[in-house]
Amino acid sequence: MNINNTITLTNGTEIPVLGYGTWQTTDFEECVNGVKSALTAGYRHIDTAQMYGNEHLVGEGIRQSEVPREEIFLTSKLDNTNHGFVKTKKAIDESLNCLGVKYLDLFLIHWPVVEGHEHNWREENIETWRAIENAYDAGKLKAIGLSNFKVEHLENLLPHCRIKPMVNQLRLHPGVMQEETVALSREHGMAIQAWSPLSPISRMQDNERINDMTDKYKKSIAQLLLRYSLQKDYISLTKSVHEDRIKENFEIFNFTIDQSDMEYLDLWKWEGDVFL
């Protein structure tokens, strides 16, 4: 992480380490106002996906914010129904049209295995990636990567890449660390994005050590979890439709979690929906 709170990808593109996510935000006012509030609060990284069904709303929020397009790092992801060379090529253009932009800063394959395509996901991912590489060559995509790709999926795709993925977006938070996948991704030059970094909040609220941390750092549990994610060198994606929470989640650059507290968070265990 540098002083500008960005990470430099392998192709030289800088990506802000804290992003505003838009999953499950399909209401017009909530989505548009959420994006506007995030940009007003200082976020310059907005994450959406074809699967979210809100690219048009995200684009509207960006336009209404009046923040120059070149100051915003905008990500979208390929819908599961659009895998394969021809469909992917068309889907990228559709995302650009929905968002009302000429290029995306990052485009990801959202999931490696599509339901009903378990028999040919290996070939499908290779063809899908080939279309993404072509769109990158054409300047439609400034950076390209993957989402939810684990070791098996990476080992299938990487030998066939003309342009290596620059990002792997994974579910990561205390208790869900995916160490092997993170290590392999980084070995091949990928930056790591963390989705759902705030999942543990409800299981942490009554923990004495965690409450001691909130007093010690004068920060909320959400802020602690986001800071933890950044100190693991992840690019964190956080989501809220409430303006006060959006602002609060951005206020994580003015403190550092001590090593002993980081180690405590490292040792948490996630079992199903129970945080121990």
N, C-alpha and C positions, 0 to 999 in steps of 0.2 A: 504494500500500500504506500502511495506517495503523499506528499503534502496536499495535493489536490483531491485526495480521497478517490483515486482511480487506480485501476490495475491495467497494465499494458498487455494486450493480447499478442500472440506470436506474430501477427502481421502488422504490429505497430498501432493498432486501434486502441484507444483508451476507453475503458468502461467504468462508470461510477460504481463504487463498491456497495452502495445502498440503492435498491430499486423499489419502485412503487408497483405492487402487483394488482391485477384487476380481475382475478378469478372470482366467479359467482357474482359479478356486478353487471347485471343486464338492465337494470332500471335506468332510464335515460338520465334523470336528474342526479341520481346517486353516482353513476359512472362519470358523467361529464364533470360534475362538481368535485368529485374525488380527484380526478386527474388535475383539474385546475388548482385545487387546494394543495395537492402534492407539489406541483410546480411552484406555487407561491411560497411554500414552506422551504424550498431549496432543492427538492429532488430534481435530478436531471436524467433519470433512468426510469423509463416506463415499460412495464412488461405486460403483454397481452398474448392472445393465442386465437387461432381460428376456432378452436373448440369452445372458447368462452362465449362466442357469439356476440362480442361487443367491440370488434375492431372499429366499426363506424362511430361508436360512441367515444372510444378513446381518441380517435382522430378529431372528433368535434371538440373534446376537452382540450386537446393540444391547440387547436385553432383559437378557441375562446380565451385561452390563457395568454395569448399574444407573446409567449416566449418563442424566440426564433427557432425554427426547426433545427438548424445546425447546432444548437446548444443542447438538444435533447437526444439521448441515446434510447432508441426505440426498438423493442424486441417483439417478434411474434413467432408462432410455432405452427408447424404443419398438422392439420387435422388427420386423425387416423384414417378417414375415408379417402384421403388424397395421396396415399403412398403409391409409388411407381413413377417412372420417368415422366410420362405424359401428364398424369394428374398433378404431379408436383410442380411441373413447369407452369401449368395453368393456375394452380392454387397460389403460387407466389405472386403472380400478376393480380389475382383477385384480392389478396391481402393489401397490396399497394393501392388498389382502387378503393377498397373499403376504408382504409386509413387516410386516404387522400394525400399520399406522399409519393415521392419519386424513388425513394430507396428506404430500405430497412437497415438499421445499424447492426442487427443480429437476427438471424433466422435459424430456428432449431427444428429438428425432427422431434415431435412431442413425445412419442412413445415408440419403442423399438418393435414391439409385437402387437399386431392388430388382431382383434378378436375375429375368428373365422379364417385368419391367414396364418395360423400357427405352422402350417406345413411349408410355407415358402417365405417366411419373414427374412431369412438370410439373403436370398436373391433380391427381395423387394427393397430391403434397406440399401443394398449396393446401388440399385437403379435409382432409388430416391435420392441418394447422396450425389449421384452423377448429375442429376438435374439441378441440385442446389449448387454444385460446383460451377455449372454453366451460368447460373444466375449471378453468382459471385463474379465470374469473369466479365459479365455484362455490366457490372456496376450497380445492379439492383440490390445487392446485399453487401454491406461493408464488412461483415464478419459472419461466420457460419459455425454451427455446432449441433449439439445433441442434448436431449433431455431424457432422464430416466434410463440411460444406457448403462447396464451393469457389465461385469467382466466378460461374460459370454457374448454379449452383443458387440462390445468393443473389439474383441478378438476376431469376430467375424468381419467387421467393417474395415478396420484400420489397414489391413494389407491391400485393400482395393481403393484406397483414397489417393487421388491425385493431389488434393489439397486436404491437409489434416484438419479435423475439427478443432476449433479454437476454444470451445466451452463445453462443459458437461453440466447440465442443471439437474440436481439431485435433491431428494428429501434428506435434509441434514439438520440435526439439532441434538442436544444432549440425549443420549440413549439410542439415537439412530445415526451412526457415524460412517457406515459403509467404507471402512478403511481400505479394503482391497480395491474397490472401484475408484476411490479417490486417488490412491497411489498410482494405479495404472493410467488413469486420466492425466495426472500430472507428469508421469513419465513420458507421455506423448505430447506434452506442451499445452494441455488444456487448462484453462482457468476453471475453477469450481464455483458454481452458483448454488445457493442453498434456498430451496423453497420450503415453506412451512416452518421457518425457524422458531416461531412462537408456540408451536404445538404443546410444549410442556407446561405452559402457564398454569392451567387449572390444577395440575398435580403438584405444583411448587408452592402454592399460596400458603399452605399451613406448615411449611418446612422451616424450622428454626434457623438453620444455617442460611437459607436463601433470604429470609427476612432480615437476618443480620447483615447480609450483603446489601440489601436495599437501603438500610440505614447507613451503612459504611460509605457507600458511593453516592447516596442521595439520588438514587435512580429507581425506576419501576422495574418489575420483573421482566417486562417486555424489553426495556432498554438494556438490561443485563444480558438477555438472550441474544439480542441483536449485536451487542458489543462482543459477546463470546464468539459469535459467528465470524465477525470481522477479524478477531484475533486469531482465528483458525485459518485466516486467509481465504475465506469464502466471500463471494459476492452475495449479499443477503437480499432477499425479496420479501417485503412485508406489505400487508394489505389492511386497510381500514377505510370505511366511508365516513368516519367521524373526524371533523377538522381538527379537534383537539388531540386525538390519538395520532393523526397523521403528523402533526407538528412534534408531538412527544417522541414518536419513533425516529424522527430525524435528529434528535438531540443526543447523539451517542458518540460524537467525535471529541468530546472534551473530558474524557476520563479513560482510564485503563484498568482492567481487572487484574488483580494480583495473580501471580503464578499459582499460589496455593488454592485460590478460589477457582481458577481455570481447571486445575487438576480435580477439584471436587466435582465440578460440572462434567468433566470427562468420564467420571465413574458412575454417573447415573445410568440406570437400566430401564429400558422401555419394553414392557411385555404386553403385547396387544394394545389395549387402550388404557393400561394401568402403568403409571409412572412410579417406580419404587425408589 
